[in-house]
Amino acid sequence: MDNPSRLLDRMVDHLLAHEEIPFSDLVQHVWRRAWKLEEIADPQDTDPLRYALKACVLERMAEIWSSPPKNVQSSAPPWCKRVPAAPVQFSVVSSEYEEVWREEESSPIFAKRYIFAPRQFMFFV
């Protein structure tokens, strides 16, 4: 499990299942391992939604790592820029909580790929 590609697969599995706590734990694991996000290889996932989620997660982690309080200059892998939008709309928020988040602004990182995530998604890192 302890390589970026496998961890990214598991993160996406948790997002698709709307399992926020296990997802959060894996994001924290990536931070503690201090992997250079920009060096994570292109998974070339054949599932367009999974591929889009992987790119979004890495771009969001790079954004968080580079912002206070972490302030560790980081960037997403170059392949993320080439990942297209998901073919169908997806929300990282489970349907039981949709009403709570209905008015929330979406994260631009996720929105550009037709995925809804609250603007502060992954703020817990």
Secondary structure, DSSP 8 states (H G I E B T S, - for coil): --SHHHHHHHHHHHHHTT-HHHHHHHHHHHHHHT--GGG------SSHHHHHHHHHHHHHHHHHHHSTTT-------GGGGG----SS-EESS-GGGHHHHTTS-B-HHHHTTTEE-BTTTTTT-
